[in-house]
Amino acid sequence: IGANTLALYYNKEVLKKAGVDADAVKDWASLTAALEKVKAAGKKGITFSGIGTEEGSFQFLPWFWGSGANLTKLDSPEGVAALSLWADWVKKGYAPTSVINNTQTTSWQEFATGDFAFGENGTWQLANAKKTGFDYGIIPIPAKDGGTAPAPTGGEFVTLPVQKDAARYVASQKLVTCLASTGNSYTTDTTLSYIAPTEEVQAKQVEQNAELKVWVEAVKAAKGRTSDDLGTKYPKISEPMWKAMQAALSGSQSAQEALTAAQGTAESAVQ
């Protein structure tokens, strides 16, 4: 019915005072350089959710996938680079230590204080963004060497169970047709801050609200967490991954050590 995903919200005033142009943030190097300038200007860099649950994995995946890493090999050089990025941000004070326990909600609350330059969050915070009292913008999460990183897809789907009585499918079809129709899709998705599943409705959403353009682009670049033929194996990989995140963000292990251990756990779990 509709999709949502992640991007970077930014505080225009904080970036302006730090001499940072949001449009120049195109890759990891330019983002990290921006965070350094923000910190030097006396403000806070970036907040995100690094909690030890699926929320943490959800927020880490754009950086993991944006490095070129694959979930079947957590401890690849690319995967280690992604986790090292996060851990270095915390170590250098570009991201607060609170990210270790942040949910996406508490991470948003930090960004909403007005002290942070960037906040990683989703379309579901658009209504709250308008209530912050400061000017904000949105850019895609950058991949390591440029371009839009694949963020994980979220959203709502319609599923129809198999019925013994085939006559019931007539009513099922009517319900699905109603929910997925162009008119209803536009109204529902716009109200709930989802991006529509069809290009026709997406174009209408952007026409009515130019702010949604970045979200349409993010959804088009997004990737399912069970992709790459993972299916039900994904949760068995995600849990070791978020535990590795916790270890690296807390400084108890290096990114390499944490992901090497995670890969061993994941391999045992999916056999």
N, C-alpha and C positions, 0 to 999 in steps of 0.2 A: 504493500500500500504506500509506503514511504520509507525513505532512507535517511540516516544521519551518520555523521562521522566527526572527525576531529580537525581542527585548524588552530592557528595561533591568534588570539586576541592581543591587541597591543594598545597601550595608553599613549595617545598622541602627545600629550604635554610632557610626560616623562622622557619620551624619545627626543622631543624638540630640545629640552634643556640639556640633554646629553649629546646633542649634535648628531643624532642618528636618523637616517632616512629609512623608513620601513621598507620602501620599495627596493632598497639596495640589499636587503636580506634575502639572499638567493640560495645559500648553501650553509653547511655547518660552520665554515670558517668565518663567513660574514656575520652569522648570528652570534657566534662566540665573541667576535670583535665588538659587536653592538653591546653585548652583556658587560663586557669589560668597561666600555665607555659609560654605561649606565651606573655601574658600581662606583666608578671614579667620580661621577657627578653627585654621588650621595644617595642614590636610589637603589632599589632592588631589581634584580635581573629578570628571572623567570620562575614561575611556579607551575607545578604539574602534580599529578597523582602517581606516586611511586609505592603505594600501599601493597602489602603482601596478599593481594586477592586478584581476581580477574580484572578489576578496575585498573590495577597497576600494569598488568600485561597489556590491556587495551591501550593504555597511554604510551607504553614503551614501543609497541609494534611499529608505529610510523618511523621511529628512529632505527629500529632493527631492520625492517624491510627497506628503509631508505638508504641503508648502508650497502644493500645488495645481499644481505644475509637471508638464509632459508631456515625455517623452523625445524627441519630435519637435522640441522647441524648447528646447534646453539653456540658452540665454541669456535666457530669459524673466525678467521681474522676480522671479517666484516662485523660479525656479531659482537666480538670483543671491542671493536672500535665504537660501536653504538653504546654499549654499557659504559665504556670508559668516558664517553662524552658526558653522560649524565653524572657519573661519579666525580669527574673533574669539575663540573659546574658546582657541585655541592662543596667540594674541597676548596675551591677558590672563592666561595661565597657568592657565586653568580645565582645560585638557587639555594633556598633555605633548607636547613636540615629537616624541617617539618614535612618535606615532600615524602619522607619515608613512611609517614602515617597518613598522608593526605588522601582523602577520597576525592572524587571529581567535584563534589560539593564544597568541601573545605578548601580545596585548591582555588575554586572560584571565589570563595569568600575572601581569600588572601588577595587575589587580583582586584577584587571590588573595593579594597581599601584605598586604591589609588597610588600605592607605593611601588607597584611592580610595573616593569616595562612590558612584559609578556606573560600570558597565561594560556596554557594548552587546555582547550575545552571544546565543547561541541555546540551544535545548532540549538540544543535544548536550553542554552543560556542566553539566547538572543533577547528574549523579553527582559531578563535581568540586566543585560548589558545596557539597555536603554534607561535603567534606573540608577546606574552608578553615579551619575552626576558629573562624569568627565567624558571628554571626546575619546572615542575608541575607533580602532580599525581592525581589520581581519586580513591575515595573509595565510597562504597554504603553509603547511609544515614542510620545510625544505629537505630534500634528499641530500646526502653527504656531498655530492659533487654538483648539485644543482637540479632544478626541476622539482616537481611536486612529489613528495614521498607518498607511497601508498599507505593510507590510514585504514584501519579496520572498519568494515561496514557495521552499522547498527540499524535498527529500524523495526518496522512491523510487517508481518506477512500474513497471508490468508492460507490456511491449510484445510483440506477437505479429507476427512477420514473415509475409508472404504466402507460402503454400506451394503448390508445384505439385501435390503430393499432398494433396488435401483431407481424406483420411482421418486425417491427422496432427492435425487440429484437435480431434479427440476427446480426445487426450491433453493438448493445449494447454489445452482448456477445463477439464479436471480440475485441472491445475496452478494455473490462475488462480483457480478456485473455492476451492481449498485455501488459497491465499495470502490471498485477499480475504475469506474467511469471517469472520463476526463473532467467533467464538472465537479463531481463529488471529490475526486482526488485532489483537485486544486484547492477546494474549500477546506477539506480536512487537513491536508498537509500544511497549508499555509497557517492554519489555526494552531497546529501542534508543532510548528517549526520543523517539519520534515521536508526533505527534498523529494519531489515527485519521482515516480519510477519511469516516466516516459519523457522523451525530449520535448514533446509538444507542450506538456504541462510545465516542465522546467523552464521553458522559454517564457511562458506566461508569468511564472513566478518572478523571474528576473526582470521582466518588463514592468511588473508592478512594484518590485523592490530590488533595486540594483545591488543592495547589500548581499543578496543571496547568490550573486555570481560566483564568488569565491567558494561557496558551499557546493554549488552545482559542479564546479571543477574538481573539488575535493572528493565528492561522491563518485565522479567518473573515474578518478584515479584510485579509488579505494579497492580493497581486497578482502575477501571473506576469510575469516580465521580458520575455517576448515578446508581452505583451498589446498592445492598441491596434493590432492588425494589423501589428506589427513583424516577427514571425517571425524569419527568419534575418538581418534587418537589425540586430537588437539588438546583437550583438558589435561591429558597426561604429560604433555609437553609444556603447557602454559604454567602449571604449578611449579615445576623445577625452575622455570624461567623467572617467575616472580620472586622465588626464594633467592635466586642468584642476584636479582636486582637489589633485594634487601641487604644482602651481604656486601655488595659493592658500594651501595649508597651509605651504609653505616661505616664503611672502612675496615670491616673485619676480614675481608678478603679482597684481593685484586679482582678486576673484571675477568681476567683470564682464569684465575683459580675458581671463581664462582661459577663461570659458565662451563668450565671443564667438568666440575662436579655435577652441574645441572644436566649436561649432555649424558653423562653416565647414568643418572637416574632416569632420564627420559627414555634412553635406549632400553633399559631393563623393563620399563613400564609398558612399552609398546610392542614388545616381542610376543 
